[in-house]
């Protein structure tokens, strides 16, 4: 269900979620977080949705927490707000479908961490990533203290967290935070093509690979090997596998259905 702080559009297997507070650089609001959470839950249940794309309206992806409300909320209010944000991050990570962040302008604070919670990040050449919590005497929330060290290692993660300096798109790609950089005017079309390619792929297999990769950070090699063994035994019976093999034999493009 749409609300004024989040626009939802589904087409050709792609659910596009647009953060829609451009006047506030898409700073998070309770309505936005709730809308995102409900949409991700819908994506779980809706078999027509194969891929989710999260982007921002206006000049930025998201500036994260709303600075205008900081210093006003205390105690239980803060605890409950972060709790809702935590639920959203966990919903994204438990969705067995790829989630793509399309970043332009600033991805700051919890907005940066929202992008990190996604499976892939495509960014415009004008984008900047910054964890600005230290500037206002806070710690990073929204999973940043989990995701960032996993990607960058502890030293670079601490550098970004302690300094609150912006990381430009080119360096973000060099450091492995971003999958692809494109000119800002090409971001929407590039993401659209990429998302449709994913949606037309073997989305059941992609979703299971996402889950195992994400969980592998807390697993041993033996655990992962066993998980692969069990999952592959099930995957060879799927329609997508049979279609992929048949398409290979017939030298044609496979028509996957995610089944």
Buried (B, 14 or more C-beta within 10 A) or exposed (E): EEBEBBBBEBEEBBBBBBBBBEEBBBBBBBBBBBBBBBBBEBBBEBEEBBBBBBBBBBBBBBBBBBBEBEEEEEEEEEEEBBEBBEBBBBBBBEBBBBBBBBBBBBBBBBBBBBBBBBBBBBBBBBBBBBBBBBEEEEEBBBBBBBBBBEEBEEEBBEEBBEEBEBBBBEEBBEBEBBBEBBEBEEBBEBBBEBBBEBBBBBBBBBBBBBBBEEEEEEEEEEEBEEBBEEBEEEBEEBEBBEBBEEBEEEEEEBEBBBE
